Amino acid sequence: MSDSNFIKPDFQRETTVEIPHEILENLKSEQNLPKAIISGIAAGIICAILWGAITVITNYQIGYLAIALGAGVGFTIRYFGKGITAIFGISGAIIAILSTVLGNFLSIIGYVANYEGLGYFETLTLFDYSQLIPVMTETFSFMDIIFYAIAGYEGYKFAFRVITNKDLGINTTETEGN
């Protein structure tokens, strides 16, 4: 069998097993990329709003939020997409990175709204979007790269379905008295 048939199942100790072709094809048939992407985008938007709000409230970009954002996107993609192929991880990474960028943009909107005494939605509608790139560039720092990388890694890592013993048809119940 090819290397693509080797997946790490959810054992107490990490083990790599060869998955029979029939089971692998069954797992692949349960994948749902559109559902994974739509739910991942929804989670990413929610996390970006939280990222922006927390950054404005604390006046500080908290690195742990990048972990939470990436994990949130990844776990959402895992739950709704049930993916075992690379596209699910790649989607998780891209959505997580874009969500972090959106969170940074929403932080800027929050700071501008507070400074100008405007509402957040009002600021969103009044913002001159032709200035988006210059504003994002001006507020960009080296730490943003770190946050984007962390979020992308977490989005990738957590986006894959965990293969369980049940998925593999392995009965792990032990009889008492042995």
N, C-alpha and C positions, 0 to 999 in steps of 0.2 A: 504494500500500500504506500501511497505517497505521504510526504511529510505533513500535508494539510490535514491528514486524518488524525494527527496527534494533538489532543487538547487536554489541558490540565483540568481534571474534574475536581469537585468540591469534596475532598477527603479531609480527615483531620490532619493528616500529614500530606504534604504536597507530593503528588505522584503524576507522572505522565503515562497515559495508557493509549493504546491504539483503539480507536473507536471503529466498530464495524461500519462498513459503507451504508448499510440500511439505516442504522441509528443516526449516522451523520447526516444523511439526506433528510431524515425526519426532522432533525434539529434545524436544518437549513430551511425546510418548508415552513417552520413556525416563525421564521424571521419576518419582521415587518418594518422595512426601512422608512416608508412614508410616515407611519405612526411614530417611529423613533425620532425622526427629524422634526415633525410638528410638535411633539411633546417636549423635545429638547429645546426648541426655540422658545416655547412657552416658559419653560423652567429658566432658560437663560434670561429672558426679559424680566421675570420676577426677581431673579438673583441680581440683575443689573440695577434694578430699581432699589433693592436693598443695599447694594454696594454704594450707589450714589447717595442714598439717604444717610447711611451710617458714616460715610466720609464727610458729608456736610455737617452732620450733628456733632461728630467728634473732632472735626477739623484736622483729621489725620487719616491717611490711607493705611488700613490695617491689612497686613500681609495674609493673615489667616482667612480673610474673606476670599482671597484668590483660591485657596484650597477648598473652601466651602462652595464657592461658585462652580468650580470645575467638577467637584464631586456631585453637586446637585444636578448639574447637566448630565454627567456620566451615568449616575444612578437612574435618572429619569429615562434616558435612552435605553439603558439595560432593561428596565422594568417594562416599558412599552414596546420596545423593538425586539427583544429576545435574540439579539444578534450574536453570531459567532464568527462572522467574517470581518475583515479589516475595515470595510467601509463604515461600520458602526463606530469603531474607535476614532477613525479619521473625522467622522461627522461630529463626534463628541468633542474632539480637540478644537475643531474649527468654530463650532457654536460657542464653546467656553471662551475662546480667545475673543471672538466678536462681542460676547456678552460683557467681558471685562472692559473692552474698548467703550461699549455703550455705557457701562457703569461710570467710567471716567468722564464721558460726555455729560451724563446726568449730574455728576458732581459739579461740573462747570456750570451747568444750568442752575443748580441749587445755589452756588456761590453768587452768581449774577443776580438771581432772584432776590436773595437776601440783601445784597449790596444795594440794589435798586429799589427795594421795598415792593417788589412785584410778587405775584403768585407764580408757582412753578409752571402751571399749564400756560399761563399768560406769557411767561418767559420763553417757553417752548415755541409758542406761536409767533412771538416777536423776534426771535433770534434770526439773525442774518446768516442763513445756511451757506452762503457763498464764502463766509469766513470760518467755516467748520475746520478745514485743514489747517489754516494758519493758527487758529486758537488751540487745536489739539497739539500742533507742533510746539507752540509756545509753552504749553503746560506739560509737555512730555519730559519724563526723566528716566534715567537708567533703571530705576526701580520698577517702572512700568514694564520694561522688558522681562524682568524677573517675575512680576505678577502674571503677565501674559503667558510666560512659559509654564509657571506652576499650574495655572488654570487649564492650559492646553494639555499638560501631562495628566492631570486628574480627570479631565473630560475624556481623554483617550482610555486611560487605565480602567475607569469604572464603567465604561460603556458596554463591555462585553458580558454576555450571559454567563452565569456560573453554571457549569455542568455538574449536576448532582448524581449521586448513585442511582437515584430513582430514574433520572433521564437515561442512564446507561443500562437500566434493568438489573442493577446489582442489589441484592437483598443484604443489608448489613445488620439485621436484627440477630442477636445471639440468644440462644436458649439459655435459661438460667440453670445453674448447677454445673456448667462445664468449666 
